[in-house]
Amino acid sequence: SSAKRDSIMIRLHLVLFLSSARLIAAYPTGPPSSACGDMTPGHGFSGQTSTPPYKVTTTATSGYIPGREYMIKIEKTSSSNTDFKGFMCQVRAASGSSTIARGTFESFDTNKAQNLGCTTSKGAVVHRNRNTVSSFSATWKAPSAGAGQLKAYCTVVQVKSTFWIKLESAPFDELSVPTTVAPTQPATAKMTISATTSSATTSPPNMVTTSPPDLTTTLSPTTKRTSTSKPAGNTTPTSGVKQSFSPTAMATKPTTNQTATTPPTKSTNQTMSDLPSETSTVGRPRGTEGRPTSGDSQAVISTTAWIFTTIAAMMNTMIH
């Protein structure tokens, strides 16, 4: 029985040794999902507390908008030339108190990395093999609204015994979702346009109406006639229309000089008065043809007076 007990102890130690050897060999094809919480490799060693030669950056440092994509990157610091072999990245609350992964890793180099189901199927991204790399980047899609301020956390393994746990990026705040305003359909305006009919008399272009050539009509010796021609048509002149008429036909009365001859003297050597000479030019107004004018009447009166004066003088001579 003692030999049997020793045999069992040997087997137990062998199992423990093999299990430990597997843990120490780490996870060349990526960590298991059990590492999602503390993000610590199961290498059997403690993480480094010195200043890491790597850093985690993101394009969301000025804030993120829910549902949009940003880049998360692991790269060497300016003072380091050492590549790394393994990594594990998640995005969590900036306070560090929560282990819930926020958002999803959507795209990356699949020859270097793969997704790991932490909180969601794409909640983490981890290395795929033990090849060394100088940097790594992946596209992260921000969660829906309400996640608050976040940080990217990455564990970076330089070699099996040397690694840094949960290196942090700068925090990035949640931004408001841009409001998309749907274009408003403008109200259909119904307009009634009343057609106002404007009746306007359009003046004809400037017209010059020319009367026929001047006509000289010879009337009686004492008649002077002025005739005004009438413009053609019965058109009322409007503003802007200029009508011009030529001089009217005129009839010119010749001037008649009448001279009375002194009658022969008698033996009494008495000289009779000369007959008054009269020159009359009378112009008759339009429409007075054939009617005596005032000038004609005066000529008749003067002639009659001369006759009576002459007769009186002759009778006076005969009486004496």
C-alpha positions as CSV (number, residue, x, y, z in Angstrom):
1,S,0.0,0.0,0.0
2,S,2.9,2.3,0.6
3,A,4.2,1.7,-2.9
4,K,0.7,2.4,-4.2
5,R,0.5,5.7,-2.4
6,D,3.9,6.8,-3.8
7,S,2.8,5.9,-7.3
8,I,-0.3,8.2,-6.9
9,M,1.8,11.1,-5.6
10,I,4.2,10.8,-8.5
11,R,1.4,10.9,-11.0
12,L,-0.2,13.9,-9.3
13,H,3.1,15.8,-9.4
14,L,3.4,15.0,-13.1
15,V,0.0,16.4,-13.9
16,L,0.8,19.6,-12.0
17,F,4.1,19.9,-13.7
18,L,2.6,19.5,-17.2
19,S,-0.1,22.0,-16.3
20,S,2.4,24.5,-15.1
21,A,4.6,24.0,-18.1
22,R,1.6,24.8,-20.4
23,L,0.8,28.0,-18.5
24,I,4.4,29.1,-18.6
25,A,4.5,28.5,-22.3
26,A,1.8,31.3,-22.5
27,Y,-0.7,31.6,-25.3
28,P,1.0,31.9,-28.7
29,T,-2.3,32.0,-30.5
30,G,-3.9,34.5,-28.2
31,P,-5.2,34.6,-24.7
32,P,-8.4,32.8,-23.6
33,S,-11.6,34.6,-22.8
34,S,-10.8,34.1,-19.1
35,A,-8.3,36.9,-19.4
36,C,-11.0,39.5,-20.4
37,G,-11.5,40.7,-16.8
38,D,-8.1,41.5,-15.5
39,M,-6.3,41.5,-19.0
40,T,-3.4,39.6,-17.4
41,P,-1.4,36.9,-19.3
42,G,-1.3,33.5,-17.7
43,H,2.5,33.3,-18.0
44,G,3.2,32.7,-14.4
45,F,5.0,36.1,-14.0
46,S,4.0,39.4,-12.7
47,G,3.5,42.5,-14.9
48,Q,6.1,45.2,-15.1
49,T,5.8,48.4,-13.1
50,S,8.6,50.3,-15.0
51,T,7.9,53.0,-17.6
52,P,6.6,51.1,-20.6
53,P,8.4,51.3,-24.0
54,Y,5.1,51.3,-25.7
55,K,2.1,53.7,-25.8
56,V,-1.6,53.5,-26.8
57,T,-3.1,56.3,-28.9
58,T,-6.4,56.9,-30.5
59,T,-8.0,59.3,-33.1
60,A,-10.8,59.9,-30.7
61,T,-8.8,62.1,-28.3
62,S,-11.0,65.2,-29.0
63,G,-14.1,63.1,-28.3
64,Y,-16.2,60.5,-30.0
65,I,-19.6,60.4,-31.6
66,P,-21.7,57.3,-30.9
67,G,-21.7,54.9,-33.9
68,R,-18.7,56.4,-35.6
69,E,-15.3,54.7,-36.2
70,Y,-11.9,55.6,-34.8
71,M,-8.4,54.2,-34.9
72,I,-6.7,52.7,-31.8
73,K,-3.0,52.0,-32.1
74,I,-0.1,50.4,-30.1
75,E,3.3,51.8,-31.0
76,K,6.8,52.1,-29.6
77,T,7.8,55.2,-27.7
78,S,10.5,57.5,-29.1
79,S,13.1,56.0,-26.7
80,S,12.3,52.4,-27.6
81,N,13.5,50.1,-30.4
82,T,12.0,46.9,-29.0
83,D,9.3,45.1,-30.9
84,F,6.6,43.1,-29.1
85,K,5.0,39.7,-29.6
86,G,1.6,39.7,-27.9
87,F,-1.2,42.2,-27.1
88,M,-4.8,42.4,-25.9
89,C,-6.9,45.6,-26.3
90,Q,-10.3,46.7,-25.0
91,V,-12.2,50.1,-24.6
92,R,-13.7,50.6,-21.2
93,A,-15.0,53.4,-18.9
94,A,-12.3,56.0,-18.2
95,S,-12.7,55.4,-14.4
96,G,-11.1,51.9,-14.8
97,S,-13.6,50.4,-12.3
98,S,-15.6,48.6,-14.9
99,T,-14.6,45.5,-16.9
100,I,-17.3,45.9,-19.5
101,A,-15.9,46.3,-23.0
102,R,-17.4,49.3,-24.9
103,G,-17.8,49.4,-28.6
104,T,-16.4,46.9,-31.1
105,F,-13.2,46.3,-33.1
106,E,-14.3,46.1,-36.7
107,S,-11.2,45.9,-38.9
108,F,-7.5,45.1,-38.5
109,D,-4.7,43.1,-40.1
110,T,-6.0,39.5,-39.7
111,N,-2.6,38.1,-40.2
112,K,-1.6,39.7,-36.9
113,A,-4.8,39.7,-34.9
114,Q,-8.2,38.3,-34.1
115,N,-11.3,39.2,-32.2
116,L,-11.9,37.9,-28.7
117,G,-15.4,37.7,-27.1
118,C,-15.2,40.1,-24.2
119,T,-18.7,41.4,-23.3
120,T,-19.5,41.1,-27.1
121,S,-18.0,39.0,-29.8
122,K,-15.9,41.9,-31.0
123,G,-15.3,43.5,-27.7
124,A,-11.5,42.8,-27.7
125,V,-8.7,42.3,-30.2
126,V,-5.7,40.0,-29.5
127,H,-2.6,38.7,-31.2
128,R,-2.9,35.7,-33.5
129,N,0.6,34.3,-33.4
130,R,4.0,34.8,-31.7
131,N,5.5,36.9,-34.5
132,T,7.1,40.2,-33.4
133,V,5.6,43.5,-34.6
134,S,6.7,47.1,-34.2
135,S,3.1,48.5,-34.1
136,F,-0.5,47.5,-34.4
137,S,-3.7,49.4,-35.2
138,A,-7.3,48.5,-35.4
139,T,-10.6,50.3,-36.2
140,W,-12.9,50.7,-33.3
141,K,-16.6,51.5,-33.6
142,A,-18.0,53.7,-30.8
143,P,-20.9,52.4,-28.8
144,S,-24.4,53.9,-28.8
145,A,-25.1,57.0,-26.8
146,G,-24.8,57.0,-23.0
147,A,-21.4,55.3,-22.6
148,G,-19.8,58.4,-21.3
149,Q,-16.0,59.1,-21.1
150,L,-13.9,56.2,-22.2
151,K,-10.3,55.0,-22.6
152,A,-8.5,52.4,-24.6
153,Y,-6.6,49.7,-22.5
154,C,-4.0,47.4,-23.9
155,T,-1.7,44.7,-22.4
156,V,1.5,44.4,-24.3
157,V,3.8,41.4,-24.1
158,Q,7.5,41.9,-25.1
159,V,8.5,38.4,-24.2
160,K,6.9,35.7,-22.0
161,S,8.3,37.1,-18.7
162,T,8.1,40.8,-19.6
163,F,4.8,42.5,-20.2
164,W,2.9,45.6,-19.2
165,I,-0.7,45.3,-18.2
166,K,-3.5,47.7,-19.2
167,L,-1.6,50.6,-20.7
168,E,-4.0,53.5,-21.1
169,S,-4.7,56.0,-23.8
170,A,-5.8,59.6,-23.1
171,P,-9.5,59.7,-22.2
172,F,-12.1,60.7,-24.8
173,D,-15.5,62.2,-24.1
174,E,-18.8,61.3,-25.7
175,L,-20.0,64.0,-28.1
176,S,-23.6,64.8,-29.0
177,V,-25.0,63.1,-32.0
178,P,-25.4,65.6,-34.9
179,T,-29.0,66.3,-35.4
180,T,-30.1,65.8,-39.0
181,V,-32.9,68.2,-39.8
182,A,-35.1,66.8,-42.6
183,P,-35.8,69.4,-45.2
184,T,-39.2,70.9,-44.7
185,Q,-41.5,70.8,-47.6
186,P,-42.4,74.4,-48.2
187,A,-46.1,75.2,-48.1
188,T,-47.6,75.5,-51.4
189,A,-48.6,79.1,-51.8
190,K,-51.7,79.6,-53.9
191,M,-51.7,82.9,-55.6
192,T,-54.5,84.4,-57.6
193,I,-53.2,86.9,-60.1
194,S,-56.0,89.1,-61.4
195,A,-55.3,90.1,-64.9
196,T,-56.0,93.8,-65.2
197,T,-56.9,94.8,-68.7
198,S,-55.5,98.2,-69.3
199,S,-57.3,100.0,-72.1
200,A,-55.1,102.7,-73.4
201,T,-55.3,104.8,-76.5
202,T,-52.0,104.6,-78.1
203,S,-51.1,107.8,-79.8
204,P,-49.9,107.3,-83.3
205,P,-46.4,108.2,-84.2
206,N,-45.6,111.9,-84.8
207,M,-47.4,112.9,-88.0
208,V,-47.2,116.0,-90.0
209,T,-50.3,116.8,-91.9
210,T,-49.5,119.0,-94.8
211,S,-52.2,120.9,-96.5
212,P,-52.4,121.1,-100.3
213,P,-50.2,123.7,-102.0
214,D,-51.1,127.3,-101.4
215,L,-53.9,128.5,-103.6
216,T,-54.5,132.1,-104.4
217,T,-58.1,132.9,-105.0
218,T,-58.8,136.2,-106.6
219,L,-62.1,137.6,-105.3
220,S,-63.5,141.0,-105.6
221,P,-61.0,143.8,-105.4
222,T,-61.9,144.5,-101.8
223,T,-61.7,140.8,-100.5
224,K,-58.9,139.2,-98.7
225,R,-59.6,135.6,-97.8
226,T,-57.7,133.5,-95.4
227,S,-58.6,129.8,-95.6
228,T,-57.4,127.3,-92.9
229,S,-57.1,123.7,-94.0
230,K,-58.5,121.1,-91.7
231,P,-56.3,118.1,-90.8
232,A,-57.3,114.9,-92.4
233,G,-59.4,112.6,-90.3
234,N,-61.2,113.2,-87.1
235,T,-58.4,112.5,-84.8
236,T,-58.1,114.2,-81.4
237,P,-54.5,115.1,-80.8
238,T,-53.0,113.3,-77.8
239,S,-50.0,114.0,-75.7
240,G,-46.8,113.7,-77.7
241,V,-48.5,114.1,-81.1
242,K,-47.5,117.2,-83.0
243,Q,-49.6,118.4,-85.8
244,S,-48.4,121.1,-88.2
245,F,-50.4,122.8,-90.8
246,S,-49.1,124.8,-93.8
247,P,-50.2,128.4,-94.4
248,T,-53.7,128.6,-95.6
249,A,-54.7,129.7,-99.0
250,M,-54.8,133.4,-99.2
251,A,-56.6,135.7,-101.5
252,T,-55.0,139.1,-101.9
253,K,-57.1,142.1,-102.7
254,P,-55.4,144.6,-104.9
255,T,-55.1,148.1,-103.6
256,T,-57.6,150.5,-105.2
257,N,-56.5,154.1,-105.4
258,Q,-59.4,156.4,-106.1
259,T,-58.6,160.0,-107.0
260,A,-61.3,162.6,-107.5
261,T,-60.6,165.1,-110.3
262,T,-61.3,168.7,-109.5
263,P,-64.2,169.9,-111.6
264,P,-63.6,172.7,-114.1
265,T,-63.6,176.2,-112.6
266,K,-66.3,178.8,-113.4
267,S,-65.7,182.3,-114.3
268,T,-65.8,183.2,-110.7
269,N,-62.3,181.7,-110.5
270,Q,-63.4,179.8,-107.5
271,T,-61.5,176.6,-106.9
272,M,-63.5,173.7,-105.6
273,S,-62.2,171.3,-103.1
274,D,-60.3,168.4,-104.3
275,L,-62.1,165.1,-104.1
276,P,-60.6,163.2,-101.1
277,S,-58.5,160.4,-102.3
278,E,-59.0,157.2,-100.5
279,T,-57.1,154.0,-100.6
280,S,-58.8,151.1,-98.9
281,T,-57.7,147.6,-98.4
282,V,-60.3,145.6,-96.7
283,G,-59.9,142.1,-95.7
284,R,-63.0,140.1,-95.4
285,P,-63.2,137.4,-92.9
286,R,-63.9,133.8,-93.9
287,G,-67.5,133.3,-94.9
288,T,-68.3,137.0,-95.7
289,E,-68.0,136.7,-99.5
290,G,-70.5,139.0,-101.3
291,R,-71.4,141.0,-98.2
292,P,-70.3,144.7,-97.7
293,T,-67.8,145.3,-95.1
294,S,-67.3,148.3,-92.8
295,G,-64.6,149.6,-95.2
296,D,-67.0,149.5,-98.1
297,S,-69.6,151.4,-96.2
298,Q,-67.1,154.1,-95.3
299,A,-66.0,154.5,-98.9
300,V,-69.6,154.9,-100.0
301,I,-70.3,157.5,-97.4
302,S,-67.2,159.5,-98.3
303,T,-68.1,159.5,-102.0
304,T,-71.7,160.6,-101.3
305,A,-70.5,163.4,-99.0
306,W,-68.1,164.7,-101.8
307,I,-70.9,164.6,-104.3
308,F,-73.2,166.6,-102.1
309,T,-70.4,169.1,-101.3
310,T,-69.6,169.6,-105.0
311,I,-73.3,170.1,-105.8
312,A,-73.7,172.6,-103.0
313,A,-70.7,174.5,-104.2
314,M,-72.0,174.7,-107.8
315,M,-75.4,175.9,-106.6
316,N,-73.8,178.5,-104.4
317,T,-71.8,179.7,-107.4
318,M,-74.8,179.9,-109.6
319,I,-76.8,181.9,-107.0
320,H,-74.1,184.5,-106.7
